[in-house]
Amino acid sequence: MKLISTALAISAFLLAPFVSAKPDKPNFVVFLVDDMGWGDVAAYDSEYHETPNIDQLASEGMKFNQAYAACAVCSPSRAAILTGQYPARLKLTDWIPGHKNPKGKLNVPDWTMHIEHERVTIAEALNEAGYQTQFIGKWHLLPVPDTDDWINHYPNKHGFDSNIGGREWGQPKGPGKYFHPFGMPNLEGKEGDYLTDALTDAAVDFIETADKDAPFLLYFAYYTVHGPIIAKDDLTAKYASKQTFNENDKTDYPAADKYAAMVQSLDESVGRVVSALEAQGLDKDTVIVFTSDNGGVNARGNNGPFRDGKATPYEGGIREPLIIKWPGAIQAGSENETPVIGTDIYPTLLDIAGLPLKPREHRDGLSLVPLLTQKNDLERDALYWHYPHYHKANPYSAVRDGNLKLIEYFEDGKLELYELSNDPTESQDLAKEQPEVAKRLHKKLTRWRKRIGAQIPYPNPNYDPEATWRRPQG
């Protein structure tokens, strides 16, 4: 018996290098939705949209009720998540290539239309630590096509091993838009295929074929629910037949049925990815993050009770759903009221993985692990936004300090002040009632802009007050 045991021990020692070892670091799946409003998810009180799979994530993880995008439009918000830095610090402050307003009162500063290679993205940081990194979906971080540097800013040049679907587009522009043909890199399909489903096929394939001996980051950046509003006919018919429109849901708008159908396709995608993780026995070793890049477009998205929507400094433009599932570490079904922001995702993933933080990279983000484990609070001074561009609002900056929020508009220097705990809908401007408070926050905002080198719009010598400029609707 002793000889047999010794032989088995020797055999195990000799075979050890060839036996698959379970990675000691968790996998990460990041779901980044495009233009999803705070109230587009049933877990965030929508009574019209059906999102059982996203709701399941909330019931198994932590739901953040005061989570913010780092910008009210897509490209800057996405860059902030990848770098852990405010768009103002990156000088990447508008969607690419942005709007032009040549006769406006202010000139837009000469901003950057890509992530500088000196920045170490979360994908690069995890890749350095042995992670497989897969990008799927919307990238929208390429400089305008006529630049020589175009080819050097695809996802595979910023830390991702592979890119499926990512290019300069901010929305589907292929021959079939949301239906095949898609016109996107490395994305196959056939006639009748729906874009969200095709991208999900790629995500599931990655999960099934990924090296099980190494952890992975699957960064799934959806094109949906950005326009054009195109959905599957059967799901559209389902929502068209629903007669229960809740007044507070703000769903009584044109194409509500198609938009809700797009939301359901998104939810089904999330469910398929989670099922793939379970089928591979990876669900207990995978951390899932679900969020959006900015608020919903007013004409279609549901921003819950909040004011306005995408591209504006109000809560409807920047307040986002954020759900994090961390098996074994988070109290299932918990909720958190701490204000957090997109730049926090980078250090949070590093912290969860047990990797050293990179404070010189994610300079504007904090790890959310103390909140997720309910062991501590965040030590943060304030949250900031800076948008020196024309879109659905005039150029502005904003700061949230505690429950106070100040907005500064650059054209006329107007200040608006809101107390969010008592007035989350931002219906009562307190700037004139509390001028000293507004002045204090304005000084704080000004100091922050100077500290990080924020670019400021400047007077336009070609300003024509009689000229009209059509504000974009999408």
C-alpha positions as CSV (number, residue, x, y, z in Angstrom):
1,M,0.0,0.0,0.0
2,K,2.8,2.4,0.9
3,L,4.5,1.7,-2.5
4,I,1.3,2.4,-4.4
5,S,0.8,5.7,-2.5
6,T,4.4,6.7,-3.2
7,A,4.0,5.9,-6.9
8,L,0.8,7.9,-7.1
9,A,2.5,10.9,-5.4
10,I,5.4,10.7,-7.8
11,S,3.1,10.4,-10.8
12,A,1.1,13.5,-9.6
13,F,4.3,15.4,-9.2
14,L,5.5,14.6,-12.7
15,L,2.1,15.3,-14.3
16,A,1.5,18.5,-12.4
17,P,2.8,20.8,-15.1
18,F,0.3,19.3,-17.6
19,V,-2.8,19.4,-15.4
20,S,-5.1,22.4,-16.0
21,A,-4.9,24.8,-13.1
22,K,-7.9,27.0,-12.3
23,P,-6.9,30.7,-12.6
24,D,-6.7,32.4,-9.2
25,K,-8.0,35.7,-10.6
26,P,-11.6,36.3,-11.5
27,N,-12.9,36.8,-15.0
28,F,-14.6,40.1,-15.9
29,V,-17.5,40.8,-18.1
30,V,-18.3,44.4,-18.7
31,F,-21.6,45.2,-20.3
32,L,-21.6,48.8,-21.6
33,V,-24.9,49.8,-23.1
34,D,-25.3,52.8,-25.5
35,D,-27.8,55.6,-24.6
36,M,-29.7,53.6,-22.0
37,G,-31.7,55.7,-19.7
38,W,-31.7,55.2,-15.9
39,G,-35.4,54.1,-16.1
40,D,-35.1,51.7,-19.0
41,V,-34.5,48.8,-16.7
42,A,-37.3,47.1,-14.6
43,A,-34.8,47.0,-11.7
44,Y,-34.7,50.8,-11.8
45,D,-38.5,51.0,-11.6
46,S,-39.6,50.8,-15.3
47,E,-43.0,49.2,-15.6
48,Y,-43.0,49.0,-19.4
49,H,-39.6,47.5,-20.3
50,E,-39.0,43.8,-19.6
51,T,-35.5,43.1,-18.4
52,P,-35.6,39.8,-16.3
53,N,-31.9,38.9,-17.0
54,I,-30.6,42.4,-16.0
55,D,-32.9,42.3,-13.0
56,Q,-31.4,38.9,-12.0
57,L,-28.0,40.5,-12.0
58,A,-29.3,43.2,-9.6
59,S,-30.9,40.5,-7.3
60,E,-27.5,38.7,-7.2
61,G,-25.3,41.7,-6.9
62,M,-25.3,45.4,-5.9
63,K,-27.4,48.1,-7.6
64,F,-26.0,51.6,-7.4
65,N,-28.8,54.2,-7.4
66,Q,-26.5,57.3,-7.8
67,A,-24.1,56.1,-10.5
68,Y,-22.9,58.6,-13.2
69,A,-21.4,58.6,-16.6
70,A,-18.2,60.7,-16.8
71,C,-19.8,62.6,-19.7
72,A,-23.3,63.1,-21.1
73,V,-22.2,61.8,-24.6
74,C,-20.6,58.6,-25.7
75,S,-16.9,58.8,-26.8
76,P,-15.7,60.7,-23.7
77,S,-17.6,58.5,-21.4
78,R,-16.2,55.4,-23.0
79,A,-12.6,56.8,-22.8
80,A,-13.1,57.6,-19.1
81,I,-14.1,54.0,-18.3
82,L,-11.1,52.6,-20.2
83,T,-8.6,55.0,-18.7
84,G,-10.0,55.9,-15.3
85,Q,-9.5,59.6,-16.2
86,Y,-12.0,62.4,-16.6
87,P,-12.6,63.4,-20.3
88,A,-11.4,66.9,-19.5
89,R,-8.0,65.5,-18.4
90,L,-7.8,63.4,-21.6
91,K,-8.8,66.4,-23.7
92,L,-11.3,64.0,-25.2
93,T,-14.5,65.9,-24.5
94,D,-17.1,65.2,-27.2
95,W,-18.4,62.4,-29.3
96,I,-16.2,61.8,-32.3
97,P,-16.1,63.9,-34.6
98,G,-18.5,66.1,-32.7
99,H,-20.9,68.9,-33.9
100,K,-19.9,72.1,-35.5
101,N,-21.4,75.5,-34.7
102,P,-19.3,78.0,-36.7
103,K,-21.5,81.0,-35.9
104,G,-21.9,80.2,-32.2
105,K,-21.0,82.6,-29.5
106,L,-18.0,80.5,-28.5
107,N,-15.4,78.5,-30.4
108,V,-14.9,74.9,-29.3
109,P,-11.3,74.2,-28.1
110,D,-9.0,72.0,-30.2
111,W,-9.8,68.7,-28.5
112,T,-8.4,65.2,-28.9
113,M,-10.2,62.5,-30.9
114,H,-8.5,59.4,-29.6
115,I,-7.0,57.9,-26.5
116,E,-3.3,58.8,-26.3
117,H,-1.0,55.7,-26.3
118,E,0.7,57.0,-23.2
119,R,-2.4,56.1,-21.3
120,V,-2.5,52.6,-19.9
121,T,-6.1,51.4,-20.4
122,I,-7.8,48.8,-18.1
123,A,-7.4,46.3,-21.0
124,E,-3.6,46.9,-21.1
125,A,-3.4,46.7,-17.3
126,L,-5.2,43.4,-17.2
127,N,-3.4,42.1,-20.2
128,E,-0.1,42.7,-18.5
129,A,-1.3,40.6,-15.6
130,G,-2.0,37.6,-17.8
131,Y,-5.6,38.3,-18.8
132,Q,-7.1,37.5,-22.1
133,T,-8.9,40.6,-23.4
134,Q,-11.7,40.6,-25.9
135,F,-13.5,43.7,-27.2
136,I,-16.9,43.3,-28.8
137,G,-19.2,46.0,-30.1
138,K,-19.0,49.8,-30.3
139,W,-15.6,51.4,-30.1
140,H,-16.1,55.0,-31.4
141,L,-12.6,56.1,-30.3
142,L,-10.9,56.5,-33.6
143,P,-9.8,59.9,-34.9
144,V,-11.5,61.2,-38.0
145,P,-10.8,59.0,-41.1
146,D,-8.4,61.3,-42.9
147,T,-5.8,61.2,-40.1
148,D,-2.6,59.2,-40.6
149,D,-3.0,57.7,-37.1
150,W,-6.4,56.1,-37.9
151,I,-5.1,52.5,-37.9
152,N,-3.2,52.9,-34.6
153,H,-6.3,53.4,-32.4
154,Y,-8.4,50.3,-32.9
155,P,-9.1,48.3,-29.7
156,N,-6.2,45.9,-30.5
157,K,-3.9,48.9,-30.2
158,H,-5.2,49.7,-26.7
159,G,-4.8,46.4,-24.9
160,F,-7.4,44.1,-26.4
161,D,-6.2,40.9,-28.0
162,S,-9.1,40.9,-30.5
163,N,-11.7,43.3,-31.8
164,I,-15.1,42.3,-33.1
165,G,-17.4,45.0,-34.4
166,G,-15.4,48.0,-33.2
167,R,-14.7,50.9,-35.6
168,E,-15.3,54.6,-35.9
169,W,-19.0,54.4,-36.0
170,G,-21.1,55.7,-33.1
171,Q,-24.1,53.9,-34.5
172,P,-24.8,51.1,-37.0
173,K,-24.2,52.5,-40.5
174,G,-23.7,49.3,-42.5
175,P,-26.0,48.3,-45.4
176,G,-28.4,46.7,-43.0
177,K,-27.8,48.8,-39.9
178,Y,-29.2,46.6,-37.1
179,F,-29.7,43.8,-39.5
180,H,-27.2,41.9,-41.7
181,P,-25.1,42.9,-43.5
182,F,-23.4,44.8,-40.7
183,G,-20.2,46.2,-42.2
184,M,-18.2,45.7,-39.0
185,P,-14.8,44.2,-38.5
186,N,-14.6,40.4,-37.8
187,L,-18.4,40.1,-37.5
188,E,-20.0,37.4,-39.5
189,G,-23.6,36.7,-40.1
190,K,-26.3,35.9,-42.6
191,E,-29.4,37.5,-44.0
192,G,-31.9,38.2,-41.2
193,D,-29.4,38.3,-38.4
194,Y,-29.9,41.0,-35.8
195,L,-26.8,43.0,-34.7
196,T,-27.3,42.5,-31.0
197,D,-27.7,38.8,-31.5
198,A,-24.7,38.5,-33.8
199,L,-22.4,40.3,-31.3
200,T,-23.8,38.0,-28.6
201,D,-22.9,35.0,-30.7
202,A,-19.3,36.3,-30.8
203,A,-19.3,36.8,-27.0
204,V,-20.6,33.3,-26.3
205,D,-18.0,31.9,-28.7
206,F,-15.3,33.7,-26.9
207,I,-16.5,32.3,-23.5
208,E,-16.6,28.8,-24.9
209,T,-13.2,28.9,-26.6
210,A,-11.2,31.1,-24.1
211,D,-8.2,29.5,-22.5
212,K,-9.5,28.1,-19.2
213,D,-6.1,28.4,-17.6
214,A,-6.0,32.1,-17.8
215,P,-8.6,34.7,-16.7
216,F,-10.3,37.0,-19.2
217,L,-11.9,40.4,-19.7
218,L,-14.8,40.4,-22.0
219,Y,-15.7,44.0,-22.8
220,F,-19.1,43.9,-24.5
221,A,-19.9,47.5,-25.6
222,Y,-23.4,47.4,-27.3
223,Y,-24.5,49.5,-30.2
224,T,-28.0,49.2,-28.9
225,V,-30.1,51.1,-27.8
226,H,-28.6,54.0,-29.8
227,G,-30.6,55.0,-32.9
228,P,-31.7,54.2,-35.5
229,I,-34.5,52.6,-33.6
230,I,-34.8,49.3,-35.4
231,A,-36.1,46.1,-33.7
232,K,-37.3,42.6,-34.4
233,D,-40.9,42.6,-35.7
234,D,-42.2,40.0,-33.2
235,L,-40.9,41.9,-30.2
236,T,-42.1,45.2,-31.5
237,A,-45.6,43.7,-31.9
238,K,-45.4,42.4,-28.3
239,Y,-44.9,45.9,-26.9
240,A,-47.3,47.6,-29.3
241,S,-50.0,45.4,-27.8
242,K,-49.2,46.4,-24.2
243,Q,-51.8,48.8,-23.0
244,T,-50.3,49.7,-19.6
245,F,-48.4,53.0,-20.0
246,N,-47.3,54.4,-16.7
247,E,-47.3,58.2,-16.7
248,N,-44.1,58.3,-14.6
249,D,-42.3,55.9,-17.0
250,K,-42.4,58.5,-19.8
251,T,-42.9,55.7,-22.3
252,D,-45.6,57.4,-24.3
253,Y,-43.4,58.6,-27.1
254,P,-43.1,57.7,-30.8
255,A,-41.6,54.2,-31.5
256,A,-41.9,53.3,-27.8
257,D,-42.7,49.7,-28.9
258,K,-39.6,49.4,-31.1
259,Y,-37.4,50.9,-28.4
260,A,-38.7,48.6,-25.8
261,A,-38.1,45.7,-28.2
262,M,-34.5,46.8,-28.5
263,V,-34.2,46.8,-24.7
264,Q,-35.6,43.3,-24.6
265,S,-33.1,42.1,-27.2
266,L,-30.4,43.6,-25.0
267,D,-31.7,41.8,-22.0
268,E,-31.8,38.5,-23.9
269,S,-28.2,39.1,-24.8
270,V,-27.2,39.6,-21.2
271,G,-29.0,36.3,-20.4
272,R,-27.2,34.4,-23.1
273,V,-23.8,35.5,-21.9
274,V,-24.6,34.6,-18.3
275,S,-25.9,31.2,-19.4
276,A,-22.7,30.7,-21.4
277,L,-20.7,31.4,-18.3
278,E,-22.8,28.9,-16.3
279,A,-22.4,26.2,-19.0
280,Q,-18.6,26.6,-18.8
281,G,-18.6,26.5,-15.0
282,L,-17.3,30.1,-14.9
283,D,-20.2,31.9,-13.3
284,K,-18.8,31.7,-9.8
285,D,-15.5,33.0,-10.9
286,T,-16.7,35.9,-13.0
287,V,-17.4,39.5,-11.9
288,I,-20.1,41.2,-14.1
289,V,-20.5,45.0,-14.5
290,F,-23.5,46.4,-16.2
291,T,-23.8,50.1,-17.0
292,S,-24.4,52.7,-19.8
293,D,-22.4,55.5,-21.3
294,N,-24.9,58.4,-20.9
295,G,-28.5,59.1,-20.4
296,G,-31.3,58.2,-22.8
297,V,-32.3,60.4,-25.7
298,N,-35.4,62.3,-24.6
299,A,-37.5,61.3,-27.6
300,R,-37.2,57.6,-26.8
301,G,-35.2,56.7,-23.6
302,N,-36.7,56.6,-20.2
303,N,-34.6,58.6,-17.7
304,G,-36.8,57.8,-14.8
305,P,-37.8,60.9,-12.7
306,F,-34.8,62.9,-13.8
307,R,-34.6,66.1,-15.8
308,D,-33.7,66.1,-19.5
309,G,-31.4,63.6,-21.1
310,K,-28.4,62.8,-23.2
311,A,-25.9,65.6,-23.8
312,T,-27.2,67.8,-21.0
313,P,-25.7,68.4,-17.5
314,Y,-28.9,67.4,-15.7
315,E,-29.4,64.1,-14.0
316,G,-31.3,62.6,-17.0
317,G,-28.1,63.1,-19.1
318,I,-25.6,61.6,-16.7
319,R,-27.4,59.4,-14.1
320,E,-26.9,55.7,-15.1
321,P,-27.9,52.2,-14.1
322,L,-24.9,50.4,-12.6
323,I,-25.0,46.8,-11.3
324,I,-22.0,44.8,-10.2
325,K,-22.2,41.1,-9.5
326,W,-19.3,39.6,-7.5
327,P,-20.1,36.1,-6.5
328,G,-19.3,35.3,-2.9
329,A,-18.3,38.9,-2.0
330,I,-21.5,41.0,-2.4
331,Q,-24.6,40.8,-0.4
332,A,-27.2,39.6,-2.9
333,G,-29.8,42.2,-3.8
334,S,-28.0,45.0,-2.0
335,E,-28.3,48.7,-3.0
336,N,-25.9,51.6,-2.6
337,E,-26.7,55.3,-2.5
338,T,-23.1,56.6,-2.8
339,P,-22.4,58.8,-5.8
340,V,-20.0,56.9,-8.1
341,I,-18.8,57.5,-11.7
342,G,-17.5,55.7,-14.7
343,T,-13.8,56.3,-13.9
344,D,-14.3,54.1,-10.9
345,I,-14.6,50.9,-12.9
346,Y,-10.9,50.7,-13.8
347,P,-9.5,50.6,-10.2
348,T,-12.4,48.5,-9.1
349,L,-11.5,45.7,-11.5
350,L,-7.8,45.8,-10.5
351,D,-8.7,45.7,-6.8
352,I,-11.1,42.8,-7.2
353,A,-8.4,40.9,-9.1
354,G,-5.9,41.5,-6.3
355,L,-3.6,43.5,-8.6
356,P,-1.7,46.6,-7.6
357,L,-3.7,49.8,-8.3
358,K,-2.3,52.2,-10.9
359,P,-3.1,55.6,-9.4
360,R,-1.1,57.5,-12.0
361,E,-3.4,56.0,-14.6
362,H,-6.9,55.9,-13.1
363,R,-6.3,59.3,-11.5
364,D,-9.9,60.2,-11.4
365,G,-11.3,56.9,-10.2
366,L,-11.7,55.1,-6.9
367,S,-12.1,51.4,-6.2
368,L,-15.6,50.5,-5.3
369,V,-14.5,47.5,-3.3
370,P,-15.1,49.2,0.1
371,L,-18.7,49.8,-1.0
372,L,-19.2,46.4,-2.6
373,T,-18.0,44.6,0.5
374,Q,-19.9,47.1,2.8
375,K,-16.7,47.6,4.8
376,N,-16.1,51.3,4.2
377,D,-17.1,54.5,2.4
378,L,-15.3,56.3,-0.4
379,E,-13.1,59.2,0.4
380,R,-14.0,61.5,-2.5
381,D,-14.1,65.3,-2.6
382,A,-16.6,65.7,-5.5
383,L,-17.6,64.6,-8.9
384,Y,-17.0,66.7,-12.0
385,W,-18.2,67.1,-15.6
386,H,-16.8,69.3,-18.4
387,Y,-18.4,69.7,-21.8
388,P,-17.0,72.7,-23.7
389,H,-19.2,71.9,-26.8
390,Y,-22.5,72.6,-28.4
391,H,-25.0,69.8,-28.5
392,K,-28.4,69.8,-26.8
393,A,-27.1,72.4,-24.3
394,N,-24.7,75.3,-24.5
395,P,-21.1,74.5,-23.4
396,Y,-21.0,73.8,-19.6
397,S,-19.2,72.4,-16.6
398,A,-20.7,70.9,-13.5
399,V,-19.7,69.7,-10.0
400,R,-21.5,67.5,-7.5
401,D,-20.3,68.2,-3.9
402,G,-22.3,66.1,-1.4
403,N,-25.9,66.6,-2.4
404,L,-25.2,70.0,-4.0
405,K,-24.8,70.3,-7.7
406,L,-23.7,73.4,-9.6
407,I,-23.8,73.9,-13.3
408,E,-21.9,76.7,-15.1
409,Y,-22.8,77.7,-18.7
410,F,-19.9,79.3,-20.5
411,E,-21.8,81.5,-23.0
412,D,-23.2,83.8,-20.3
413,G,-21.6,82.6,-17.1
414,K,-24.9,81.6,-15.7
415,L,-24.8,79.4,-12.6
416,E,-27.5,76.9,-11.5
417,L,-27.6,75.3,-8.1
418,Y,-29.6,72.3,-7.0
419,E,-30.0,70.3,-3.8
420,L,-30.4,66.7,-5.1
421,S,-31.5,65.0,-1.9
422,N,-34.6,67.2,-1.7
423,D,-34.9,68.0,-5.4
424,P,-33.6,65.1,-7.6
425,T,-35.6,66.4,-10.5
426,E,-33.6,69.7,-10.5
427,S,-36.8,71.7,-10.6
428,Q,-35.7,74.5,-8.1
429,D,-32.6,76.5,-9.0
430,L,-31.2,77.8,-5.7
431,A,-28.3,80.0,-7.2
432,K,-30.1,83.3,-6.4
433,E,-31.3,82.2,-3.0
434,Q,-27.9,80.9,-1.9
435,P,-25.3,83.0,-3.8
436,E,-22.5,82.2,-1.3
437,V,-23.0,78.5,-1.8
438,A,-23.0,78.9,-5.6
439,K,-19.9,81.1,-5.3
440,R,-18.1,78.5,-3.2
441,L,-18.9,75.6,-5.6
442,H,-18.0,77.8,-8.6
443,K,-14.5,78.4,-7.1
444,K,-14.1,74.7,-6.5
445,L,-15.1,73.9,-10.1
446,T,-12.8,76.5,-11.4
447,R,-9.8,75.2,-9.4
448,W,-10.5,71.7,-10.6
449,R,-10.6,72.8,-14.3
450,K,-7.2,74.5,-13.8
451,R,-5.7,71.6,-11.9
452,I,-6.4,69.0,-14.7
453,G,-5.9,71.4,-17.6
454,A,-9.5,71.5,-18.9
455,Q,-9.9,73.2,-22.2
456,I,-12.2,76.2,-22.1
457,P,-14.2,77.5,-25.1
458,Y,-13.3,81.0,-26.2
459,P,-15.1,84.0,-28.0
460,N,-15.8,83.4,-31.6
461,P,-15.0,86.4,-33.8
462,N,-17.4,85.0,-36.4
463,Y,-20.3,85.0,-33.9
464,D,-23.6,85.8,-35.6
465,P,-26.5,86.2,-33.1
466,E,-29.0,86.0,-36.0
467,A,-27.6,82.7,-37.3
468,T,-29.7,79.6,-36.4
469,W,-28.2,76.3,-35.5
470,R,-30.3,73.2,-35.4
471,R,-29.6,71.3,-32.2
472,P,-29.3,67.6,-33.0
473,Q,-32.0,65.3,-31.8
474,G,-30.0,62.1,-31.5
